[in-house]
Amino acid sequence: MATEDHDSLARSARATLRAKFGFDGFRPGQERLIVSVLSGNDTLGVLPTGGGKTLCYQLPAFMSEGLVLVVSPLISLMKDQVDRAGRIGLRAASLTSQDPKEAQQRHERRLRQGQLDLLFCSPERLEATRLRDILRRARVSLITIDEAHCISEWGHEFRPAFRRILPLREIVAAPVLAVTATATPAVRDDIVRVLGMTDPVRVVTSFDRPNIRWMVSRRRQGHERIRAMVELVRRAPPECAGRALIVYAPTRRLVVSVRRALASRGVIGDAYHAALPGEERQAVQERFMSGASNVVVATCAFGMGIDRGDVWAVFHYAFPGSLESYYQEAGRAGRDGADSLALGFMHRRDWRVPEAFLERAYPRPRDVLALLRKLRASERARPGSPAPPVPDAGSVANFKWLMRSGAVRLDPALAAWVDNWPDGEAEGPPRVRGPSIVLTGSAPDLGPLDAARRQAVDRLRAMKNYCGRRGCRRMALLRYLGEVPGWRSCGSCDRCERRWGLRP
């Protein structure tokens, strides 16, 4: 792109920023991302939590002729995203399974008539033939993939439907903007590959969060951890009054018990996990975002898209299975720039939970092959009706990898449920008519499973190393994310500074 064209677009972008958003300047990385997509380039942006990713597709929606399509996993937050876009003057809508049928038809009609600037939808909804036919005829100026780390099996919070977005590019001639807050170099490369991005402009800002104190405390689960959290809340500096606290726990059972234990000691908050009814989850989220509630105890289901800036601390009752997940969750602290705390508790027994999650998501190839042998033996005994007819909790991961390998075909409804495991666990498998499982006779290719399992093991090992290391924790995080800091001691972790006075 010619320098004068770049400069002209940059000036126009800054003018739009002032006129529509009331800001005098961009945050790091934003201007380069916006000028890139306005120039028609495929673009990958990795901006830290709170770095302003939303503006990177909202502003082009003002400056481009046509629709900006935003593909996002955050169905529960789409209404809020639509409302916020409307308040700044954008014509926005969402298409989700939670919308009434009449609303969906109205939004589709507006889409056909070119009356939308922004359209939010989930990657699963994007697979619908009806929507693709409408988009084929629409004037789409930009396809944005939000939370793009969900594309990569090497990342975290993997959503399989994201990997099937590529065919959309064959019918919609528009550049792609992929944005995320957390992606290692390997995940960035995977995002580019899966989306078929052509010579993309990559904008990766610093992951460093110097206003966060990074701490690990070795304590057994139970009253020791509860007491430590309560003490920190009571001893928090006066400037933390009225600010928010998030406590992450790895299981629903622990979320409930930790919330009760904290409440019994005067730290009152809400519980949030995937098994709660949708209306209750939405209510908890709205109370937290509005400031009506300042404490939430949650599983990892709570977080993506939560942009409350005044979180003074994020406590991890136990660590997740990867540094990517931990950094993104802990990084919700201090987005307003104020001094904040990211504290995680650990004991060697804690690793049993992430290890179990790993085994469920990435089973051993020999276990997958054992299930295939069982299905084949059942088919020989009862042709056309292999058993078990529906995956149960112990076999669903094995079915998933047999399906991906091409060794079995499942009823479409059942396949979608299996492919999105463990998200489908709460509601149970759908009922299907006719044969639910068909053996194809193809030899399974379990190479992808073997590679994904090794990656998951490596991620968990990195998480364990972070907790057990003797050196600077902030440096360890940055190096893992592909950034080389220019210092040896950060002054803001429990290895370099002890200003919070908590025994590690």
TAHUQUI-V574671 format. One record per backbone hydrogen bond with DSSP energy under -0.5 kcal/mol. NH is the residue of the N-H (numbers start at 1). CO is the residue of the C=O. E is the energy in kcal/mol with one decimal. If there is no record, write none. Layout:
nh | co | e
NH | CO | E
NH | CO | E
This chain:
nh | co | e
6 | 2 | -2.4
7 | 3 | -2.8
8 | 4 | -2.3
9 | 5 | -2.5
10 | 6 | -2.5
11 | 7 | -2.4
12 | 8 | -2.4
13 | 9 | -2.7
14 | 10 | -2.3
15 | 11 | -2.2
16 | 12 | -2.4
17 | 13 | -2.3
18 | 14 | -1.9
19 | 15 | -2.5
20 | 16 | -2.9
21 | 16 | -0.6
21 | 17 | -1.4
22 | 17 | -0.8
22 | 18 | -0.6
23 | 17 | -1.5
30 | 27 | -1.7
31 | 27 | -0.6
33 | 29 | -2.0
34 | 30 | -2.7
35 | 31 | -2.8
36 | 32 | -1.8
37 | 33 | -2.2
38 | 34 | -2.3
39 | 35 | -1.2
40 | 37 | -1.5
41 | 36 | -2.2
42 | 198 | -0.5
43 | 176 | -3.0
44 | 201 | -2.9
45 | 178 | -3.2
46 | 203 | -2.9
47 | 45 | -0.6
47 | 180 | -1.7
51 | 48 | -2.8
56 | 52 | -0.6
56 | 53 | -1.0
57 | 54 | -1.6
58 | 54 | -2.0
59 | 55 | -2.4
61 | 57 | -1.0
62 | 58 | -1.0
62 | 59 | -1.0
63 | 59 | -1.5
64 | 60 | -2.0
66 | 64 | -0.8
67 | 139 | -3.1
68 | 117 | -2.6
69 | 67 | -0.6
69 | 142 | -2.7
70 | 68 | -0.5
70 | 119 | -3.2
71 | 69 | -0.6
71 | 144 | -3.3
72 | 70 | -0.6
72 | 121 | -2.4
75 | 73 | -1.6
77 | 74 | -1.3
78 | 74 | -0.6
78 | 75 | -1.2
81 | 77 | -2.2
82 | 78 | -2.8
83 | 79 | -2.6
84 | 80 | -2.5
85 | 81 | -2.1
86 | 82 | -2.2
87 | 83 | -1.8
88 | 84 | -0.9
88 | 85 | -0.6
89 | 86 | -1.3
90 | 85 | -2.4
92 | 90 | -0.9
93 | 118 | -1.4
95 | 120 | -2.4
96 | 94 | -0.5
99 | 96 | -1.2
104 | 100 | -2.2
105 | 101 | -2.4
106 | 102 | -2.1
107 | 103 | -2.5
108 | 104 | -2.3
109 | 105 | -2.0
110 | 106 | -2.2
111 | 107 | -2.2
112 | 108 | -2.3
113 | 109 | -1.9
114 | 111 | -1.2
115 | 110 | -2.9
117 | 91 | -3.2
118 | 91 | -2.2
119 | 68 | -2.0
120 | 93 | -2.4
121 | 70 | -2.2
122 | 95 | -0.6
126 | 122 | -1.6
127 | 124 | -1.1
128 | 125 | -1.8
132 | 128 | -2.1
133 | 129 | -2.3
134 | 130 | -1.6
135 | 131 | -2.7
136 | 132 | -2.1
137 | 133 | -0.9
137 | 134 | -0.8
138 | 134 | -1.1
140 | 138 | -1.0
141 | 67 | -2.6
141 | 139 | -0.5
142 | 67 | -1.4
143 | 175 | -2.5
144 | 69 | -3.6
144 | 142 | -0.6
145 | 177 | -3.1
146 | 71 | -2.5
146 | 144 | -0.7
148 | 145 | -0.5
148 | 179 | -2.6
150 | 147 | -2.2
151 | 148 | -1.9
152 | 149 | -1.2
155 | 152 | -1.2
159 | 150 | -2.3
160 | 158 | -0.5
162 | 159 | -1.7
163 | 160 | -1.6
164 | 161 | -1.6
165 | 162 | -1.4
168 | 165 | -2.1
169 | 165 | -0.6
169 | 166 | -1.5
170 | 166 | -0.5
170 | 167 | -1.1
171 | 167 | -0.5
171 | 168 | -1.3
172 | 168 | -1.8
173 | 171 | -0.5
174 | 172 | -1.6
175 | 141 | -0.6
177 | 143 | -2.8
178 | 43 | -2.6
178 | 176 | -0.5
179 | 145 | -2.5
179 | 177 | -0.5
180 | 45 | -1.8
188 | 184 | -2.4
189 | 185 | -2.1
190 | 186 | -1.9
191 | 187 | -2.4
192 | 188 | -2.1
193 | 189 | -2.2
194 | 190 | -2.9
195 | 191 | -2.0
196 | 193 | -1.1
197 | 192 | -2.2
199 | 197 | -0.7
201 | 42 | -2.5
202 | 200 | -0.5
203 | 44 | -3.0
203 | 201 | -0.5
204 | 202 | -0.6
205 | 46 | -2.1
205 | 203 | -0.6
212 | 209 | -1.9
213 | 340 | -2.4
214 | 212 | -0.6
214 | 492 | -2.0
215 | 213 | -0.6
215 | 342 | -2.8
217 | 344 | -2.7
218 | 504 | -3.8
219 | 217 | -1.1
219 | 346 | -0.9
225 | 220 | -0.6
225 | 222 | -0.6
226 | 222 | -1.9
227 | 223 | -3.0
228 | 224 | -1.9
229 | 225 | -2.3
230 | 226 | -2.6
231 | 227 | -2.4
232 | 228 | -2.0
233 | 229 | -2.3
234 | 230 | -2.5
235 | 231 | -2.0
236 | 233 | -0.8
240 | 237 | -2.3
241 | 238 | -1.8
243 | 240 | -2.2
244 | 310 | -2.7
245 | 294 | -3.0
246 | 313 | -1.9
247 | 296 | -2.8
248 | 246 | -0.5
248 | 315 | -3.2
249 | 298 | -2.4
255 | 251 | -2.1
256 | 252 | -2.2
257 | 253 | -2.2
258 | 254 | -3.0
259 | 255 | -2.2
260 | 256 | -2.0
261 | 257 | -2.3
262 | 258 | -2.6
263 | 259 | -2.5
264 | 260 | -2.2
265 | 261 | -0.6
265 | 262 | -1.1
266 | 263 | -1.8
267 | 262 | -2.6
268 | 266 | -1.0
270 | 295 | -2.3
272 | 297 | -2.0
276 | 273 | -1.6
281 | 277 | -2.3
282 | 278 | -2.4
283 | 279 | -2.1
284 | 280 | -2.5
285 | 281 | -2.4
286 | 282 | -2.5
287 | 283 | -2.4
288 | 284 | -2.2
289 | 285 | -2.6
290 | 286 | -2.0
291 | 287 | -0.8
291 | 288 | -0.6
292 | 287 | -1.2
293 | 287 | -1.9
296 | 245 | -1.8
297 | 270 | -3.0
298 | 247 | -2.9
298 | 296 | -0.5
299 | 272 | -1.6
302 | 299 | -1.9
303 | 301 | -0.6
306 | 303 | -3.0
307 | 305 | -0.8
312 | 244 | -2.3
312 | 310 | -0.7
313 | 244 | -1.1
314 | 341 | -2.4
315 | 246 | -2.6
316 | 343 | -2.9
317 | 248 | -2.9
317 | 315 | -0.6
318 | 248 | -0.6
319 | 345 | -0.5
326 | 322 | -2.0
327 | 323 | -3.0
328 | 324 | -2.2
329 | 325 | -2.5
330 | 326 | -3.2
331 | 327 | -2.1
332 | 329 | -1.5
333 | 330 | -1.8
334 | 311 | -3.1
335 | 332 | -0.5
336 | 309 | -1.5
337 | 334 | -1.7
340 | 211 | -2.7
341 | 312 | -1.9
342 | 213 | -3.0
343 | 314 | -1.9
343 | 341 | -0.5
344 | 215 | -2.0
345 | 316 | -2.6
346 | 217 | -2.1
350 | 347 | -2.3
351 | 347 | -0.5
351 | 348 | -0.9
352 | 349 | -1.6
353 | 350 | -1.3
354 | 350 | -0.6
355 | 351 | -2.1
356 | 352 | -2.0
357 | 353 | -2.5
358 | 354 | -2.3
359 | 355 | -2.1
360 | 356 | -2.0
361 | 357 | -2.3
362 | 358 | -3.1
367 | 364 | -1.4
368 | 364 | -1.5
369 | 365 | -2.4
370 | 366 | -1.7
371 | 367 | -1.7
372 | 368 | -1.9
373 | 369 | -2.3
374 | 370 | -1.9
375 | 371 | -2.5
376 | 372 | -2.4
377 | 373 | -2.4
378 | 374 | -2.1
379 | 375 | -2.3
380 | 376 | -2.0
381 | 377 | -1.6
382 | 378 | -2.9
385 | 382 | -2.0
395 | 392 | -1.4
396 | 392 | -1.6
399 | 395 | -2.5
400 | 396 | -2.4
401 | 397 | -1.9
402 | 398 | -2.0
403 | 399 | -2.7
404 | 400 | -2.4
405 | 401 | -1.7
406 | 402 | -0.7
406 | 403 | -1.0
407 | 402 | -1.7
408 | 402 | -1.0
409 | 438 | -2.8
411 | 436 | -1.8
415 | 411 | -3.2
416 | 412 | -2.2
417 | 413 | -1.7
418 | 414 | -2.6
419 | 415 | -2.9
420 | 416 | -1.3
421 | 418 | -1.7
423 | 420 | -2.1
425 | 422 | -1.9
426 | 423 | -0.6
428 | 424 | -1.1
438 | 409 | -2.8
440 | 407 | -2.0
441 | 407 | -0.7
445 | 405 | -0.6
446 | 444 | -0.8
450 | 446 | -2.4
451 | 447 | -2.4
452 | 448 | -2.7
453 | 449 | -2.8
454 | 450 | -2.0
455 | 451 | -2.2
456 | 452 | -2.4
457 | 453 | -2.5
458 | 454 | -2.3
459 | 455 | -2.4
460 | 456 | -2.3
461 | 457 | -2.3
462 | 458 | -2.3
463 | 459 | -1.9
464 | 460 | -2.3
465 | 461 | -2.5
466 | 462 | -2.2
467 | 463 | -1.8
468 | 464 | -2.0
469 | 465 | -1.5
476 | 472 | -1.5
477 | 473 | -2.3
478 | 474 | -2.0
479 | 475 | -2.6
480 | 476 | -2.0
481 | 477 | -1.7
482 | 479 | -1.5
483 | 478 | -2.9
485 | 483 | -0.7
494 | 214 | -2.2
496 | 493 | -1.0
497 | 493 | -2.7
501 | 498 | -1.5
